[in-house]
Amino acid sequence: MLLCEFESLNNEVIEMVVILYPLTTEKGVGAIEKENKITLVVTPNATKKQVKEEFEKFYGEKVKKITMLVAPDGRKKAVISLERKGAASDVAAKLKVI
């Protein structure tokens, strides 16, 4: 499921993808279970604010903290810590990661 942001430009609605897909590496899945964090690959120009707004809107979970990084392969990742205990597992199940 892609998360989108809508912007208005000259009375036209432009759809901009913010979150691309969840990261399903061993380390990423381990963080879901142990640290209540989920890792998502985002667009290169995505900001923490955009990712937080879209994540909370589509998944209904409060975000505690977001850490952004650019991997050596050029992908931009957002590591999202969630407020509610066990929330990362619930979101991962919705995304069919675990």
N, C-alpha and C positions, 0 to 999 in steps of 0.2 A: 504494500500500500504506500503510495507516494503522498507526501504532505505538501501542500501548496500554499502560496501566499498570493493574494490578489492585490494588484496595484492599479490605480487609475492614471491613464496617460492620454490626454486629449480626448476625454470622454470614452475611451476604449478600456476594456478590462483585459489586462495582460496576466496570464497565469505564470507564476514563477515557482519552480520546484525548489524547495529548501532542503528537505531530507530525501536522500536517494534510496538507501536500503540499510538494513542492520548488518553489522559485522559479525560473522559467525565463526571466528577463529576460536581455538581452544582457550586462549587468554580472555577473549571477549565473553564467552559463555561462562567461564569461571568467575568473572567479575559479576555476572548476573546473580549467581548463586551465593557468592561469599560477601560481596560488597554492596549489593543492591544498586548496581550501576549497569547501564546498557550503552553499548557503543554503536553509533550510527555514522554512516558515511554521508556527508553533506556536500552541497555545491561549493566550489572554491570561494565564492563571494558571500557565503552565508555568515551571519553574525550570531553571537550568543543569544541576543535578544530575539532574533527571528526564529532560531531553533527552539528556544524556550516557549515562545508563543504558539508555534505550530504543534509542538509536542503536547503541550497542555490542552490545546484545543481538540486534537484528534484522539488522544488517549486518555484524557480526563485524569491525569496524575500530576500532582504538584512536583515541580522540579526544585531540588535543593541547591544544586551546583552544576555548572557546565564547564568542562575543560575542552578546549579546542586544540588540535594539533594537525600538522601536515606531515604525512608519512613520507619516507624516502621515495616511494613510488608515485608521489604527487597527489594522492587522495587526501582530502581534508576530512578529519574525523571529529566527532563530538562525543565525549564521554559524559553521559548524563547521570548524575546521582539523584535518586528520588527520595522524597520525604517519607512516604509510608513504607514501613517494613514489608518486604515481599512484593512490592509494586513492580520491580524489574522483572521478576519471574512471571507476573501476570501479563505484562506488556510483551515479553518475549514469547509467551504462549499465544497471544493474539497474532504476533508476527510469524508464528511457526518456526521460531529459532530453537526452542527446546520443547 
